[in-house]
Each structure stands twice: as structure tokens, then as C-alpha cells.
Amino acid sequence: MTKRNAEAVWTGTLKDGHGQMKVGSGAFDVPYTYATRFEEEPGTNPEELVGAAHAGCYSMFLSALLTKDGFPPTKIQTTATVHLGRVDGAPTITNIELNCEADVPGIDDAAFQEQAAAAKKGCPVSKALAAVDIQLSASLI
């Protein structure tokens, strides 16, 4: 199987410092700060990247399941809302909401819901995040 890598460098204190996150492929190299993570300052943060990874993985896995079942999708669009809260006083990802809309010709809603749930359970990122409450809303368009 493949291996992927990413890197982060943080300089300074938690509140006054700054960091840089980048992926091994060079596809992105972005700064982040305390304010982009815990406040509403524009910019990215680790939770946003977890959400992007989860949405991407889920969409691909659902596509594979649907195609294997004879219903190749035209389009799958998934958003992931990652909630960062406090548990025992520590910042913690408390839950993730996956919202999926898919155009899948010929499938009925019951069969689609079954495949959507299986994708939530089976995608590699969902498995990695098994300690987090993951909620799914899936609909056909």
C-alpha cells in the first residue's frame, strides 16, 4: 500500500506563535496560527484539513461501493463539519457531520442509504477517526 506524508512546523508560544503545514506532494503549503484555529481569523487549521480528508475519502469510498453494486455515480459532493470543543478542559474533536448529496442514476433511496452508511463505516479516514462521533446525512439529487 501507499504511504503519504505531511509536515508541520510551529515557532513560538501557543498564542503568539505561528506554524506552517505542508503535504509531501507539494500540493499545498499553508500557514496557521492560534487565531485561525481557535478564533475566527481567516486561514486554515488542522481540523479543517481533517474535514477535507474525511470528505474526500468518504466520497471516493461511496463511489467505489456504488459502482461495485452496479450504480456508478455521476457526482458525489460531501462536506464535513468538524466540531472542536473541550473535553476535560482540553481541545478535542467532539464530532464530525458528513453531509453528502449524490447523483446516482437508477438507484432507489433505500439502497443508496445502505451504501452511504457502509461508506461512513468503511472509509479509511472514518476508521481512523473511530473515536469521534460521526453523523451522516445523505441524499440523492
C-alpha positions as CSV (number, residue, x, y, z in Angstrom):
1,M,0.0,0.0,0.0
2,T,1.0,3.6,-0.4
3,K,2.4,5.9,2.2
4,R,1.7,9.6,2.4
5,N,3.3,12.3,4.4
6,A,2.7,15.8,5.7
7,E,4.7,18.1,7.9
8,A,4.1,20.9,10.3
9,V,6.5,23.4,11.9
10,W,5.4,25.6,14.9
11,T,7.5,28.5,16.0
12,G,6.9,30.4,19.3
13,T,4.4,30.1,22.0
14,L,0.9,28.8,21.5
15,K,-0.9,32.1,21.4
16,D,1.8,34.3,19.8
17,G,3.5,31.7,17.6
18,H,2.8,30.6,14.1
19,G,3.1,27.5,12.0
20,Q,3.3,26.1,8.5
21,M,1.6,22.9,7.3
22,K,2.5,21.3,4.1
23,V,1.9,18.0,2.3
24,G,4.7,15.8,0.8
25,S,3.3,16.2,-2.7
26,G,3.7,20.0,-2.6
27,A,0.0,20.4,-3.4
28,F,-0.3,22.9,-0.5
29,D,1.9,24.7,2.0
30,V,-0.1,26.9,4.3
31,P,0.4,29.0,7.4
32,Y,-1.7,28.6,10.6
33,T,-1.9,30.4,13.9
34,Y,-3.8,30.2,17.2
35,A,-6.3,32.6,15.8
36,T,-7.0,30.6,12.7
37,R,-7.5,27.5,14.8
38,F,-9.3,28.7,18.0
39,E,-10.8,32.0,16.9
40,E,-12.4,33.2,13.7
41,E,-9.4,34.6,11.9
42,P,-9.3,33.7,8.2
43,G,-6.9,30.9,7.4
44,T,-6.7,27.1,7.8
45,N,-6.2,24.8,10.7
46,P,-5.7,21.1,11.4
47,E,-9.5,20.5,11.9
48,E,-10.3,21.9,8.5
49,L,-7.7,19.7,6.9
50,V,-9.2,16.6,8.8
51,G,-12.6,17.6,7.4
52,A,-11.2,17.9,3.8
53,A,-9.5,14.5,4.1
54,H,-12.7,12.9,5.5
55,A,-15.0,14.4,2.9
56,G,-12.6,13.3,0.1
57,C,-12.2,9.8,1.4
58,Y,-15.9,9.3,2.1
59,S,-16.8,10.4,-1.4
60,M,-14.3,8.1,-3.1
61,F,-15.3,5.1,-0.9
62,L,-19.0,5.7,-1.6
63,S,-18.3,5.9,-5.3
64,A,-16.5,2.6,-5.2
65,L,-19.3,0.9,-3.3
66,L,-22.0,2.2,-5.6
67,T,-20.0,1.3,-8.7
68,K,-19.4,-2.2,-7.4
69,D,-23.2,-2.5,-6.8
70,G,-23.9,-1.6,-10.4
71,F,-24.8,2.1,-9.8
72,P,-21.9,4.2,-11.0
73,P,-22.5,7.7,-9.6
74,T,-22.4,10.9,-11.8
75,K,-21.5,13.1,-8.9
76,I,-20.9,12.9,-5.1
77,Q,-20.5,16.0,-3.1
78,T,-19.6,15.7,0.6
79,T,-19.0,18.4,3.2
80,A,-17.5,17.6,6.6
81,T,-18.1,19.9,9.6
82,V,-15.5,19.2,12.2
83,H,-16.5,20.4,15.7
84,L,-13.7,21.4,18.1
85,G,-14.8,21.6,21.7
86,R,-13.4,21.0,25.1
87,V,-13.4,17.6,26.9
88,D,-11.9,17.6,30.4
89,G,-10.6,21.1,29.7
90,A,-8.6,20.1,26.6
91,P,-9.4,20.9,23.0
92,T,-10.9,17.9,21.4
93,I,-12.6,17.0,18.1
94,T,-16.0,16.1,19.5
95,N,-17.9,15.2,16.4
96,I,-18.0,15.4,12.6
97,E,-21.0,15.9,10.5
98,L,-20.8,14.4,7.0
99,N,-23.4,15.9,4.6
100,C,-23.5,14.0,1.2
101,E,-25.5,14.8,-1.9
102,A,-25.2,12.4,-4.8
103,D,-26.4,12.0,-8.3
104,V,-26.7,8.2,-8.8
105,P,-28.8,7.2,-11.8
106,G,-31.1,4.2,-11.3
107,I,-30.7,3.7,-7.5
108,D,-33.6,3.9,-5.0
109,D,-33.2,5.8,-1.8
110,A,-33.2,2.7,0.4
111,A,-30.3,1.2,-1.5
112,F,-28.5,4.5,-1.5
113,Q,-28.9,4.9,2.2
114,E,-27.5,1.5,2.8
115,Q,-24.4,2.2,0.7
116,A,-24.0,5.7,2.3
117,A,-23.9,4.1,5.7
118,A,-21.5,1.4,4.6
119,A,-19.2,4.1,3.2
120,K,-19.3,6.0,6.5
121,K,-18.3,2.8,8.4
122,G,-15.7,1.6,5.9
123,C,-13.8,4.6,4.5
124,P,-10.2,4.6,5.8
125,V,-10.5,8.1,7.3
126,S,-13.7,7.2,9.2
127,K,-11.9,4.2,10.5
128,A,-9.0,6.3,11.7
129,L,-11.5,8.7,13.4
130,A,-13.4,5.9,15.1
131,A,-13.2,7.6,18.5
132,V,-15.1,10.6,17.2
133,D,-18.9,10.7,16.8
134,I,-19.6,10.8,13.1
135,Q,-23.0,11.8,11.9
136,L,-24.2,11.3,8.3
137,S,-26.9,13.0,6.3
138,A,-27.0,11.5,2.8
139,S,-29.5,12.4,0.0
140,L,-30.0,11.8,-3.7
141,I,-30.2,14.8,-6.0
